[in-house]
Amino acid sequence: MNKPRKTSPFQLLVEGQDDQWVAINLLQRNGYNFEDASAGRLIDAVMPYVLAHDGVDDLLRNVGLMIKGGYHCIGVILDADHPPYDRWAQLETVLSGTGIALPARPVVGGLVLSGPPRFGAWVMPDNVGEGMLEDFLVGMVPEQDRIWQHAVDVTRRARELGAPLKEIHATKGAMHAWLSWQDPSGHPLGRALGYGTLRHDTPEALRFVASFSDLFQVRPTRKI
C-alpha cells in the first residue's frame, strides 16, 4: 500500500497542521483510507495528499500557482474568520486569471467545480457563517457532554478577568479548555477526532465528508 505523496496530482490544501489532522482523522473515522492512495477510487482518482501551510496567507499565495501547475484535482479548506476578513473574496482574487471562476459566495455543502483542474473549496465552519476550525468542531462535541457549556462559561469569565484572548477566538479557547479536561488530557484537535473524543458522524461532519468524496471522487473502503 502507498500513502498519498506530496508530489501527488491530487492535493487538499489546508491552513496548518491542526486542519491537516482534523481532515485526515475525520475522514479515516468515516472509512476513508489514507494508508493507500488508490483505495476507494471511483474513476481515475486517488486519495489526495493533505498539504499543510503556514497559515492562510501562505495557502492563498500557493493555491494560484498550484492551479497552473498541472494538478488533476485541488481542494482548499480555509477559515471564514470574522470581518473585516473576507476569505472568499481573497480566494477569488488569487484565482483570477487561472480559469477557475468562483460563485459570488461559498456554496452550502462545499464547492465542487469540474475544471480542469477539478477544484473544490470548503470554508470553515459551514460555508455560511463566520468562524474557523474550532467552530466546525463544536458540532462534534458529544450530545450527552455536560462540561462543554462550562468550558464556554469559564472562557468568557477569563476574558472578563483580563485574559488577553480575543473575542473572535473565544470558541477556540473553550475547545482547548474542554480538551484539557478529557482523559487523556489535552489532545490536539485531530487526535481528539481520531480517538473518538469528538464525534465523526454528526450532520456537520458528514456534510464535509460528502463534499470531500464528491470532489476527489473516492469512497470509503470500510463500514463505520
Residue pairs with C-beta under 8 A, 6 or more apart in sequence:
1 35
1 36
1 39
2 36
2 37
2 38
3 34
3 35
3 36
3 37
4 10
4 34
4 37
4 46
4 47
4 48
4 49
4 50
5 37
5 49
6 49
6 51
7 49
8 37
8 46
8 48
8 49
9 70
9 71
9 72
9 73
10 45
10 46
10 47
10 48
10 49
10 71
10 72
10 73
10 216
11 48
11 49
11 51
11 66
11 71
11 73
11 74
11 75
12 23
12 48
12 49
12 50
12 51
12 74
12 75
12 76
12 77
12 212
12 216
13 51
13 53
13 59
13 62
13 63
13 66
13 74
13 75
13 76
13 77
14 20
14 23
14 50
14 51
14 52
14 53
14 59
14 76
14 77
14 78
15 52
15 53
15 55
15 56
15 58
15 59
15 77
15 78
15 79
15 133
16 52
16 53
16 54
16 55
17 52
18 133
18 188
18 189
18 190
19 52
19 77
19 133
20 50
20 51
20 52
20 190
21 188
21 189
21 190
21 191
21 193
21 194
22 133
22 137
22 189
22 190
22 193
23 50
23 77
23 190
23 212
24 34
24 50
24 190
25 190
25 191
25 193
25 194
26 193
26 200
26 205
26 208
26 209
27 34
27 209
27 212
28 34
28 194
29 193
29 194
29 196
29 200
29 201
29 224
30 200
30 201
30 205
30 206
30 209
30 220
30 224
31 220
31 221
31 222
31 223
31 224
32 39
32 40
32 47
32 209
32 212
32 218
32 220
32 221
33 39
33 40
33 47
33 220
33 221
33 222
34 47
34 50
36 47
36 221
37 46
37 47
38 46
38 47
39 47
39 218
39 221
40 47
40 218
40 219
40 220
40 221
41 47
41 217
41 218
42 217
42 218
42 219
43 217
45 72
45 73
45 216
45 217
45 218
46 216
46 218
47 216
47 218
48 73
48 75
48 216
53 59
53 62
56 78
56 79
56 81
56 87
59 76
59 78
60 78
60 90
60 91
60 94
61 94
63 74
63 76
63 91
63 94
63 95
64 94
64 95
64 97
64 98
66 74
67 74
67 95
67 98
67 99
67 100
67 117
67 119
68 98
71 117
72 116
72 117
72 118
73 115
73 117
73 118
73 119
73 120
73 215
73 216
73 217
74 117
74 118
74 119
74 120
75 119
75 120
75 121
75 122
75 212
75 215
75 216
76 91
76 119
76 120
76 121
76 122
77 121
77 122
77 123
77 124
78 87
78 91
78 121
78 123
78 124
79 87
79 123
79 124
79 131
79 132
79 133
80 87
80 88
80 106
80 123
80 124
80 125
80 129
80 130
80 131
80 132
81 87
81 130
81 131
81 132
81 168
82 130
82 131
82 168
83 130
87 123
88 102
88 105
88 106
88 123
91 102
91 121
92 102
95 101
95 102
100 113
100 115
100 119
101 113
102 111
102 121
103 111
106 121
106 123
106 127
106 128
107 127
108 126
108 127
108 128
109 127
109 207
109 210
109 211
110 120
110 121
110 122
110 127
110 207
110 208
110 210
110 211
110 212
110 214
110 215
111 119
111 120
111 121
111 122
111 127
112 118
112 119
112 120
112 211
112 214
112 215
113 119
113 120
118 215
120 211
120 214
120 215
122 208
122 211
124 131
124 132
124 133
124 135
124 136
125 131
125 132
125 133
125 135
125 136
125 138
125 139
125 204
126 136
126 204
126 207
129 135
131 171
132 171
132 172
133 189
134 171
134 172
134 174
134 175
134 189
135 171
136 204
136 208
137 175
137 189
137 192
137 193
137 198
138 148
138 171
138 175
139 202
139 203
139 204
139 205
140 193
140 198
140 199
140 200
140 202
140 204
140 205
141 148
141 178
141 198
141 199
142 198
142 199
147 178
147 181
148 174
148 178
151 174
151 175
151 177
151 178
151 181
152 170
152 171
152 174
154 177
155 165
155 170
155 173
155 174
155 177
156 170
158 165
158 173
159 165
159 167
159 170
163 173
165 173
175 189
176 186
179 185
179 186
179 187
179 189
179 192
179 197
180 186
182 192
182 197
187 195
187 197
189 198
192 198
193 200
199 205
200 224
201 224
212 218
213 219
213 220
